[in-house]
Amino acid sequence: MKFVHCVDTAGSDENAWPADKVDFISVTAATTVIVRFANTTDTHSENIVTLTTVSGKSDEVAKWLMGNIADGRGNRFEVSASSHADVTTVAFTAGS
């Protein structure tokens, strides 16, 4: 099983989900990519990760995400500012 590991601040702001829980990736602005992870129960809404990117690079970051999530190699894929030069922040919003 592959995990998507989202890191804003190492050691204090990290979350990971099975890659098959990604139910959409959306480029919403020149600097914003939204990644939605399906929740594991019907009683909670989806978890959202918002990536802020360098201006004009959100489409490239979205394609990078899709390619790495779909790639069957490895068991963990990290999404962070240090894993891609065009990602500046990774913000998590928990499902309720």
N, C-alpha and C positions, 0 to 999 in steps of 0.2 A: 504494500500500500504506500502511495506517495502522499506526503504532507506538504502543504503550503505554509511556510513559517514566516509570519509577518512581524518585523522588528522595527520599532521606532527608537526605543532606547534599550540597548542590550542589558539584560538582567533585571529590568523593572517594567518594561512595556513591550511584551512579546505575546503573540497568540499563534496557534497553529490549528489547521483543520485538514481533514482528508481532502485531497485534491478533487475527488468526485463530488464534494459538497459545493464547489463553485457553480452557481447557477446562472450568473451573468457577469460580464465585464463590460463597462460602459465608459466611453470617453465623453465627458460632459462639458469640457472646456479645453482650451489650449494648454492648461496646466493641471487638469484634473482627470483621474481615472478612478472609477468606482468599481469595487469588486464585492459581489454579494455572495455570502455563504449560506446555504440552506441550513436551517436549524434542525436539530435531530428530533424535535417533538412538535406536535401540532399546536401546542399551547404557547409557543414562543415565536416571535418574528425573526426574520433573518438577521445575521450578523453582517455588518458593513465595514469594509476597509476602504478608506479614501487615501489615494496616493496623490501627493502634490509633486508635479514634475517641473523641470525647466520649461520655460515658455516655448510652445510649439513642438514639444517632444511627447505629449501624452499619447498620440497614436502609436509612436514607436515603442513606448513602454507597454501599452496594451498588447501589441503584437508579441513582444518579448514575454509577457506573462502567459499569453495563450500558448506560445510555442513550448515554454518550459513546463507548463501544467500538463500539456498533452504528451510530452516526451516521457516515455516509459522508463527511462534510465534513472537510477538513484531512488532514494526513499524520502528525500527532503529537498524542497526548493525554497530558498530564502528570498524574501522580498524586503529590501531595506535600502537606505541611502548608500550603503557600502557595497551592495550587490549590483547596483546599476547606477552609472554616473548621472543619469537624468532624473533619478528619484531623489526628491529633497526631504519629504516627510511621509510617514506612514501613520495614519490615524485610525483607530478602531472605535466603532460604535456597537455596543452589545445589543443583541436582540432582547426584547422585553417580554 
